[in-house]
């Protein structure tokens, strides 16, 4: 689960669809991911956000298909997060509803399980937090350290390490380099994220360290 939270944190402005390739440490493709975001449609309150992330990856005999859908208000305070994924033979669905007034997020699984976690003022899921982080970066700030809900709460801290050129396809691109440290119930990892210096601070690449090596996620152009 940590890999997919890191993938979300690595990549999530208004009416946008971004496509990425997920690569093994060797450089071979593991699969692809598509991130969509939009505002105030389908009868939602003005300014509300909707996000979607779909991942299609895997190896022979082990399919990975994930779908995440989130809604937040105009301030990117979460309303809901829905998760549906298949990891080989394991399939799971769950819904997380955010009660911002009572500082509580309620997690319900398809099997009937239910649990509550405390959230701060303006609690955020991973997709909403990513957009908030991009907005803050565009304004010349880093999003403050805070818990991010992805089932369990994960403490996320961002650190700006400078600007550098990265290779994206056959081009060299200038990017802001951010280290995102994530600490959860059974994880303590740091992922490198490279954001474009365009007004939207488009996520260009992420490097995710795992037991099998460092996986990369790269924007397709």
KEPASE-12903 format. One record per residue (C-alpha): residue number from 1; x, y, z. Coordinates in nm, 3 decimals. Each point is the difference from the previous one (the first is absolute). Example, Ala and Ser with C-alpha at 12.3 -4.5 7.8 and 13.67 -1.06 7.14 Angstrom:
NODE   n       u       v       w
NODE   1   1.230  -0.450   0.780
NODE   2   0.137   0.344  -0.066
This chain:
NODE   n       u       v       w
NODE   1   0.000   0.000   0.000
NODE   2   0.285   0.239   0.074
NODE   3   0.115  -0.008  -0.364
NODE   4  -0.333   0.129  -0.125
NODE   5  -0.023   0.271   0.263
NODE   6   0.347   0.113  -0.106
NODE   7  -0.112  -0.008  -0.363
NODE   8  -0.292   0.226   0.084
NODE   9   0.217   0.237   0.199
NODE  10   0.242   0.007  -0.286
NODE  11  -0.260   0.111  -0.249
NODE  12  -0.334   0.176   0.053
NODE  13  -0.322   0.672  -0.322
NODE  14  -0.316   0.075  -0.138
NODE  15  -0.139  -0.225  -0.281
NODE  16   0.323  -0.190  -0.045
NODE  17   0.087  -0.352  -0.116
NODE  18   0.356  -0.124   0.043
NODE  19   0.140  -0.333  -0.120
NODE  20   0.302  -0.173   0.150
NODE  21   0.209  -0.310  -0.054
NODE  22   0.104  -0.205   0.306
NODE  23   0.343  -0.156  -0.043
NODE  24   0.197  -0.278   0.165
NODE  25   0.348   0.089   0.134
NODE  26   0.135  -0.150  -0.325
NODE  27  -0.195   0.255  -0.202
NODE  28  -0.252  -0.250  -0.138
NODE  29  -0.364   0.103   0.023
NODE  30  -0.211  -0.141   0.282
NODE  31  -0.316   0.177  -0.117
NODE  32  -0.169   0.336  -0.031
NODE  33  -0.197   0.246   0.214
NODE  34  -0.248   0.275  -0.087
NODE  35  -0.077   0.290   0.230
NODE  36  -0.307   0.219  -0.059
NODE  37  -0.116   0.310   0.183
NODE  38  -0.282   0.246  -0.055
NODE  39  -0.215   0.253   0.183
NODE  40  -0.370   0.067   0.055
NODE  41  -0.179  -0.236  -0.234
NODE  42  -0.291  -0.249   0.015
NODE  43  -0.199   0.218   0.239
NODE  44   0.272   0.042   0.259
NODE  45   0.037   0.314   0.208
NODE  46   0.192   0.280  -0.177
NODE  47   0.374  -0.040   0.039
NODE  48  -0.008  -0.361   0.116
NODE  49   0.269  -0.233  -0.131
NODE  50  -0.024  -0.353  -0.137
NODE  51   0.303  -0.223  -0.052
NODE  52   0.054  -0.340  -0.157
NODE  53   0.300  -0.227  -0.023
NODE  54   0.007  -0.325  -0.197
NODE  55   0.296  -0.240   0.005
NODE  56   0.037  -0.292  -0.241
NODE  57   0.316  -0.198   0.066
NODE  58   0.136  -0.337   0.101
NODE  59   0.207  -0.297  -0.105
NODE  60  -0.109  -0.326  -0.168
NODE  61  -0.234  -0.176   0.240
NODE  62  -0.039   0.298   0.233
NODE  63  -0.230   0.281  -0.115
NODE  64  -0.010   0.342   0.166
NODE  65  -0.303   0.217  -0.072
NODE  66  -0.077   0.290   0.232
NODE  67  -0.267   0.269  -0.008
NODE  68  -0.012   0.296   0.238
NODE  69  -0.262   0.275  -0.002
NODE  70   0.000   0.296   0.237
NODE  71  -0.208   0.312   0.058
NODE  72   0.099   0.310   0.193
NODE  73  -0.133   0.350   0.055
NODE  74   0.140   0.323  -0.144
NODE  75   0.269   0.008   0.271
NODE  76   0.101  -0.359  -0.081
NODE  77  -0.142  -0.130   0.329
NODE  78  -0.112  -0.355  -0.074
NODE  79  -0.359  -0.112  -0.037
NODE  80   0.053  -0.364  -0.100
NODE  81   0.246  -0.254  -0.135
NODE  82  -0.102  -0.322  -0.176
NODE  83   0.251  -0.277  -0.065
NODE  84  -0.039  -0.311  -0.214
NODE  85   0.296  -0.220  -0.082
NODE  86   0.108  -0.342  -0.119
NODE  87   0.345  -0.128   0.096
NODE  88   0.026  -0.350  -0.140
NODE  89  -0.272  -0.207   0.170
NODE  90  -0.066   0.266   0.263
NODE  91  -0.288   0.241  -0.066
NODE  92  -0.113   0.282   0.228
NODE  93  -0.248   0.287  -0.003
NODE  94  -0.037   0.269   0.264
NODE  95  -0.150   0.343   0.057
NODE  96   0.133   0.270   0.229
NODE  97  -0.232   0.285   0.096
NODE  98   0.137   0.316   0.159
NODE  99  -0.194   0.185   0.270
NODE 100   0.202   0.319   0.014
NODE 101  -0.218   0.163   0.267
NODE 102   0.060  -0.290   0.240
NODE 103   0.363  -0.060  -0.108
NODE 104  -0.069  -0.363  -0.090
NODE 105   0.053  -0.223  -0.302
NODE 106  -0.206  -0.321  -0.017
NODE 107   0.132  -0.296  -0.197
NODE 108  -0.242  -0.268  -0.122
NODE 109   0.104  -0.311  -0.192
NODE 110  -0.212  -0.209  -0.237
NODE 111   0.015  -0.284   0.252
NODE 112  -0.175   0.205   0.265
NODE 113   0.295   0.123   0.201
NODE 114  -0.018   0.352   0.143
NODE 115   0.245   0.219   0.189
NODE 116   0.055   0.367   0.086
NODE 117   0.318   0.206   0.010
NODE 118   0.051   0.354   0.125
NODE 119   0.091   0.267  -0.254
NODE 120   0.121   0.358   0.044
NODE 121  -0.186   0.305  -0.114
NODE 122  -0.029  -0.040  -0.379
NODE 123   0.097  -0.366  -0.009
NODE 124   0.118  -0.121  -0.340
NODE 125   0.020  -0.323  -0.194
NODE 126   0.306  -0.072  -0.216
NODE 127  -0.142   0.136  -0.329
NODE 128  -0.128   0.321   0.158
NODE 129   0.327   0.048   0.185
NODE 130   0.197  -0.029  -0.322
NODE 131  -0.200   0.276  -0.164
NODE 132   0.040   0.214   0.311
NODE 133   0.376  -0.060  -0.009
NODE 134   0.013   0.101  -0.367
NODE 135  -0.196   0.317   0.070
NODE 136   0.232   0.090   0.285
NODE 137   0.309  -0.066  -0.210
NODE 138  -0.136   0.225  -0.277
NODE 139  -0.041   0.274   0.263
NODE 140   0.362  -0.041   0.109
NODE 141  -0.075  -0.201   0.316
NODE 142   0.025  -0.357   0.121
NODE 143  -0.309  -0.171   0.136
NODE 144   0.045  -0.035   0.380
NODE 145   0.055  -0.339   0.157
NODE 146  -0.334  -0.169   0.066
NODE 147  -0.182  -0.334   0.020
NODE 148  -0.138  -0.129  -0.331
NODE 149  -0.280  -0.257   0.001
NODE 150   0.033  -0.304  -0.226
NODE 151  -0.190  -0.247   0.215
NODE 152   0.237   0.048   0.293
NODE 153   0.151   0.343   0.072
NODE 154   0.350   0.060  -0.140
NODE 155   0.217   0.288   0.115
NODE 156   0.138   0.182  -0.306
NODE 157   0.285   0.249  -0.002
NODE 158   0.135   0.180  -0.309
NODE 159   0.351   0.136  -0.044
NODE 160   0.119   0.216  -0.291
NODE 161   0.353  -0.098  -0.102
NODE 162   0.057   0.232  -0.296
NODE 163  -0.053   0.025  -0.374
NODE 164   0.163  -0.237  -0.245
NODE 165  -0.026  -0.133  -0.354
NODE 166  -0.145  -0.348  -0.051
NODE 167  -0.025  -0.220  -0.308
NODE 168  -0.361  -0.052  -0.111
NODE 169  -0.016  -0.205  -0.316
NODE 170   0.254   0.155  -0.237
NODE 171  -0.011   0.344   0.163
NODE 172   0.171   0.170   0.293
NODE 173  -0.255   0.180   0.219
NODE 174   0.053   0.243   0.289
NODE 175  -0.187  -0.115   0.311
NODE 176  -0.042   0.075   0.370
NODE 177   0.125  -0.294   0.207
NODE 178  -0.212  -0.088   0.305
NODE 179   0.060  -0.277   0.251
NODE 180  -0.327  -0.130   0.147
NODE 181   0.040  -0.200   0.322
NODE 182  -0.291  -0.225   0.094
NODE 183  -0.042  -0.168   0.336
NODE 184  -0.288  -0.236   0.069
NODE 185  -0.091  -0.294   0.222
NODE 186   0.258  -0.225  -0.170
NODE 187   0.189   0.227  -0.240
NODE 188   0.269   0.266   0.006
NODE 189   0.103   0.093  -0.354
NODE 190   0.121   0.299  -0.198
NODE 191  -0.092   0.047  -0.365
NODE 192   0.166   0.249  -0.235
NODE 193  -0.246   0.211  -0.202
NODE 194   0.088   0.229  -0.289
NODE 195  -0.248   0.278  -0.082
NODE 196   0.003   0.209  -0.315
NODE 197   0.060   0.370   0.048
NODE 198  -0.312   0.079  -0.203
NODE 199  -0.288   0.190   0.171
NODE 200  -0.182  -0.327   0.079
NODE 201   0.310  -0.164   0.150
NODE 202  -0.068  -0.313  -0.206
NODE 203   0.149  -0.315   0.158
NODE 204   0.260  -0.131  -0.246
NODE 205   0.168  -0.291   0.173
NODE 206   0.027  -0.189   0.328
NODE 207   0.257  -0.244   0.132
NODE 208  -0.144  -0.248   0.250
NODE 209   0.239  -0.217   0.206
NODE 210  -0.132  -0.349   0.073
NODE 211   0.150  -0.333   0.103
NODE 212   0.047  -0.104  -0.365
NODE 213   0.176   0.325  -0.089
NODE 214  -0.096   0.354  -0.097
NODE 215  -0.302   0.016  -0.228
NODE 216  -0.065   0.306  -0.217
NODE 217  -0.317   0.169  -0.119
NODE 218   0.034   0.229  -0.303
NODE 219  -0.238   0.233  -0.182
NODE 220  -0.082  -0.105  -0.356
NODE 221   0.010   0.286  -0.252
